[in-house]
């Protein structure tokens, strides 16, 4: 698209995100909430199948996890204490899809469990704030699959009534890059709060991206479209980019934009029309008669706060204080298990902040991919990583041997201390000054030309001598001490 044409318009973007809560059972029944390996239509019962006469029973753990994510979004539940707590209720949202057994969805309309909040995240050198309109609890629909070349669809109801928290943002984003960054931070918050596994591959988080365009300076929003069920940050960004271009072209040609629901074709990089977009009144909301109102008390909020650990903002503050490189720190923040382990290392020894960062975003990633073990299933504890870093600082381990030692611990049930394991595996550096002085003398004598070149001012020759000394010690000599001893003897012999 012509940049001049694009510059005439402003994009307005909001995102609705469905987060599957990490409960053991579904929202209103005792069926298993994890259907990743289950055969289709096996994690079902009369309640989640919507059989007549069955009654829903609210999952207490789903409420607790929703509160934890609400706190992570910055909701101040204390302000409702004067009225006895936050009053919420459930409603029926009526629509008729093949994968919605009851013909309606139990959700929250005007009294949600998360009444506001915001997401703040680093963006282009500053902090971007996106407001949250609300987040509400609801039961999910099932899943339709469409076999290639067939004239029918298959319905799997294992996902029916799994607990979702639908997070609705304000239309505060103005570019696809902002939308992507917001989705990434929301993904961080869902995991750090403990509310969700947030596995995008398994659909634990799905994004619906609302996009409209308006001429620069116009206050009124344009007509929006909603691109449904995106499960990657790339898709969030690319679908928004496509919709912005498509809508600008339509407006420029005098065509009207339809308020509609659209899908995303990843292979073609295009959105496509699915159906007209309903307004709220078309869903015919009314209070759910089978569930009483739910009051969020101060005691419930206190319990949720007690379960809530460090959040990305806390870690960013800590990493900035340690003067870590921003880009590497952000890579670490995007991996909660690694970031929280880094925090524990720094709590034990702040001097190991950079060593721990370098290993966690570098060699550890390689090991995870090659060995196939997650960090938490290995023997690399905060204490192990701290002690290995201290051994490097003390000159007991080279950086190369530190990686080898941590690779040894990157498996389950290694109970040795790093010091014992390093000694047993012959990884410790030789730091006996007397022995290394003897090695250095032999290297100087055996490399008379390199020694003479160094004395004549050739610094490369010094590197060759260090390499020869390291080879003579089979890589176990302390490089810093070897360099010191070499320089001392060479300078002395030159006098």
N, C-alpha and C positions, 0 to 999 in steps of 0.2 A: 504494500500500500504506500502511496505517496506520503512522505513524512509531513508535508504541508497540510494535506487533507486530514491526517491523523491528529495533527496539532490543533485542529479546529474543535475537537470534541474531547469531552472528559468522560471517562468510564466511571461507573458507580457499581461497586461489587459488594455483595453480602454472601455469607456462606452459612448453610445449615449443615451441621455435622451430626451424624448418628454414631454414638459411642456405645458399643456393647459392653455392659458392665461385667466384671469378673466374678460373678456368683457361681456357685456350684449348680444351682437349679434355676429354672425359668422364673419369670416375674410373678406368675399367679398360680403355679403348680409345682410339683416336686420333680418334674422331668429334668433330665440332665441338660445343662446349658451348653455343653461342649459337643458339637455335632461334627467335628472335623473328620473323624474316622468312622462315624456311625453310618450304617446302611440307611438309605432314604426312608423316611416315614417310620422310623423305629423309636426315636425319642419323642413320643407323643402319648397323650392320654385324653380322656373325654373332655377335660377342662381346656387344654390348649387346642383341641380340635373343635371346640365350640359346640359340643353336644347340648341339646336342650336340657334344662334342669341343673346343669353344673354351675358351680359358683367359684369365682376367683378368690384366692387368699393372697394378700400382698406379701412379697418376699422382703423380710426385714433387712437382710444384708444388702439388697439393692438400694434401699433407702440410705443406709449408712455410706455406701460407696458414692451415691449421688451427692451426699452432703460433703464428702471429702473433695470431690471435684468442684463442688460449689465454692468451698473455701479456697481451693487453689485458684479459682477465677476471681477471688477477691470479694465475695459476698459478705456483708456484715450482718450476720444473723442476730447479733446482740440487740440491734435496734428494734427487733420485734418482741423483746422480753416484756415490755410494758403491757402488751396485749396477750400475754401468756404463751407467745411463740408465733412462728410463721404458720399461718393457716393455708393449707393446700388441699386440693381435692382432685378426684379423677373424673374424666368425662368420656363420653362416647363420641367418636368421630366416625361418621357413617360413610363408607364407600365400599364398592363391590368389585373386588379383584379375585381372580381364581386362587391366589395364594393367601387369601385372608378368610379363614374358615367361618368366622362368626358373621361376616358381612359388616362388621364395624371394628374399630380399633379402640382399645382402652388407652387413653392418653391423658394429658393435663392441658387444659385450654387457657383459662384466665387466672388460675391460681397455681403456678408451677412451683416446684421444689427449689429451683434456682432463679430468683427474681432479679436478675441483672448481673453485674460484674463486668470484667474487662480482661482482655489479653494484651499484655505488653511484651514487646520483643525487640531486639536490636534490628535496625534496618537502615542501610545506607548511612552509617556513621552516627545515627541518632536512635531514639526509642520511639517506636510506633505503638499507638494505643488504639485498639479496636474494641468498641463497646459490645457487651452481650445484652441482647434484648431479654432473653430468658433461656432457661434450659429445663426441659420437662421429661418426666419419666413416662415411658410407654412400652407396650409390648410390640415386638417386631412382627412383620408378616412372614410368610413362608418364602420359598424360592422357586422361581420358574426357570426351567432350562429349555432351550429350543434346539433339538437335534438338527444337524445340518442335513438339508435335503428332505426333511420330513414336513408333513402338513399338520403336525400336532406339537403341543408343548407338554412337558412333564412337570409335575408339582411335587416338591419335597417340603413337608411341613415340619421337619426337625427344628427349623429356625423359628417357627411360629411361637410367639409369646416369649422369646428370649428378651431379657431386660435391656432396654435402650435408654440412654439419656440423649435427647436431641438438643443440641446447643445451637441457638439461633443468634447470629451476629447482627450488629447494626450495619447498615450499608456504608461503612467507614473506609473501605479500601478503594483505591483509585488506579491500581495497576495490577496486571497479572502477577508481577513479582511480589507485590505486597500480599496478594491472596495466597501465593505459595508459602511465603514466610509465616503468615498467620496459621495456615494449616499445619506447618511443621511445629510451631510452638504449641498449638492445641494438642498435637500428638505427644509432645513432651509432657504437657500438664496431665494428660490422661494416664500416662505411665508413672510419672513421679508421684502423683496423688495416690496411686494404687488402685484407682477406679477401674482400669481396664488393661488388658494385655496389649490392646491397640495394634494388633497384628493386621497390617493392611492386606496382606496376601489372603488371609482367611476372612476378610470383610469385617473385622472387629471395629473398624472405623470407615465410614463412607461419607463422602462430601457431596453436597448439592450446591452448585455455584450459581448464584443469581447475578445476572449482568444486565445493565442498561447503559445507554450512552445519552449524552446531552451536549448541546453546544456550550463551549466555554462561556462562563458568566451566567448561564441559565440556572435559576434556583430550582425549578420543577424537575423532578426525576422523569426520565424517559420510561417507556414500557419495557418491562424486564422479561427475560427468559430464565428458565431454571434448567441447568444441565445436571442430570441425576446420576447418583451412584458411582462417583469417581473414587477410585481406591489407590491413587498415587498422587504425590505432590506434583509430579510432572504433568499429570492429566489435569490437575486443578489449574496450573499455569497455562498450559497449551489450549485447553478448552476456552478459558477466558480470553486469551489472545484471539482465537478464531471468532468467538462471538462478537468481540469488539469490532473486528474488521467487517464481519458480515452485517452487523447492524448499521455501521457507518455508511456502507455502500447502499443499503436499503433507504436510509434517511436521505442520502444525497440524490437518489433517484425518485424521491417523493413517495416512496412506498411506506405503508404502515407496518410496524413491527407487531407481530402477534404475541400476546401473552400466552406462553405455552411451555410445556415440559419437553426437554430435548435430551437425547442420548449422545454419547461420545464414541466415535469410531476411532480407536487408537491407530489402526493401520493406515487409515486415510487422513488422520489429523483433522477431522471435521466433526461438528455436531450435526444432529439430524432430528427432525420433528418426530415426536412420539404421540402427543395428545395435547389438547387445549388445557391450560392451567386453571385449576379450580380456585375460586375465592373461598374464604373461610365460611361464608354463609351457605355455600353449597354442600358443606360437610354435615350440616344440621347437628351441631354440637348440642349435647345436653348432659347434665350431671349423671355419672355412672351410678345407677341405683343399687348395685350389688357391693359397692365399696364405700365405707364411711369416710368422711373427711379426715385428713391426716394433719396433725399439729406437730410442727418441728419445735421441740422444747429446748431449753438451754442445756439440759443434760445430754440430749442427743448431739447437739453441736459440740459440747465439750468432749464427748467420746470421739467424734470425728476428728477434732483437732489433735487429740492424743495419738491417733493413728497416722496423722499426716506428717510425713518426714520433710526432708529438704526439698525445695522446689528449684527449678532452673535459675530463678533470679538470685536465690541464696548462693548457688554455686558460682554464678557469673561474678558476683561481688567478691567471693573468695578468690577466684581465679585472677581477677583484675588486681587484687591486693598482692598476689604472688607474681604479678607482672608477666603472666603467660601470654604468648602470642595469640591474638584474638581468634584467628581462623582455626588454629589447632584447638583452642579452648572450646569453640562452638562445636567442633567435631566431637569432642569429649562430652559436652552437654547433651548431644543428641543420643547418647548411649547411657541410660541411667545406671545400669549395673557398673559400668566402668567408671562413670563420674562419681558415684557414691563410694567406690573403692578408693579412688583418688583422694576424696575428702578424708577418708579414714587414715590414709597414709600421711597426709599433711597434718592431721590432728596428732599423729605420733611424732612426726619430724618434719617441720615446715621446710627444712633444707632440701627435702626430696621432691618438692613440687614439680620441678622440671624433669627430673629423671622419670618420675611416675607418669607424667603426661606423655613423654616421648615414647615410652614402652607401650602404654595403653592405646595410643592412636597409631602406633607403628607396628612393631613386631607382634603384639598381641592380636591384632586384626589378622595378620598372616597365619598365626597359629590357629585361630578360631576357624578360618576357612580350610586350612589343610588337615587339621585333626578332627574338626567337626564337633568340638566341645565348647559349650558356652562357658564364659569366665567363672560363673558361680559354681560350676560342676568340676572345677579344677582345684589344685592345692595352692594356687596363688592367692593367699589371703593378704589383707593389708599389712600384717606383720612381716610376712615373707617378702613382699615387695619393698617395704621400708628397709629391712635388713640387707637386702641385696643392694639397694641404692647406697646404703651406708658403707658397705664393703667396697663399692666403687669409689666413693668419696675418700675412704681411708687408704686407697691404693692396694687393697687386697685382691681386687678383681679388675680385669680390663673390661671395657665396654662390650667387647666381643664375647668374652667368657660370661659376662652378666647375662647376655641374651641366651647363651647356652644353658646357664643355670636355671633361668626362668622357664626355658623350654622343658627342662627336666621336671619342673614343678607343674607344668601345664598338663597334668593328668590327675586323676582322683587318688586320694589316700597316700600321698607322699608325706610322711610324718617326721622326716629329718629336719633339722634346722638348716638354713642356707649355708652356714659356716661348715657344718658337718658334711653336707652334700657336696660342697665345692671341694673340700679336702679329699673326700673319697673319690671324686671324679677327676682329680688332678687339675682343677681349674684355678687354684690360687696363684697369684703372682708371687714371684721371688723378689723379696725386698730386703734380703740380707746384704748390707752394703759391702761387707768384706768379700763375699762370694762374687757379687756383681762387679766389684772393682777388679777382681782377677780376670773375669770374662772380658771386661772392657780393655784391659791391658793386652790380652791375647788378640782381640779384634784389631786394635791399633797396630800391633806388630804384623798381623797377617794382611793388613790392608794399607801398606805404606804409601801407595800412590794416592788413595782417597784421603789419608791423613795429611799428606803434603798439600793436596789440593785445598783442603779445608783451611790449613794454616795460611794458604795463599789468598784466602778470601772467598772460596767457592762454597756457598752455603748448601748446595745440593749434595756435595760430598758428605756433609754432616748427616744428612738424612740417610745416605747409603750406609754409613757406619752404624747408625741406630738400628737400621734394618738387619745388618749383619749380627749385631749383638742380640737382637730379639730372636733371630734364627738360632743363634748359639744356645740360647736358653729355652729353645723349643716353644717360644711365644709366652713363656711364663715370667719373664723378667718384667719388673715394673718400668714402663717406658719413661716415666718422668725421672726416676732415679738413674736409669741408664743414661738419659740425656745429660743429666747433671754431672755424672761421673765422667762421661766422655769429654764434655766441655772442660772440666777441671783438668783432666790429664793432658788433653791436647794443648790447652793454653799454657799449662806448666812446662810441657816439653818444648814449646815454642820459645820460651824465655832463654 
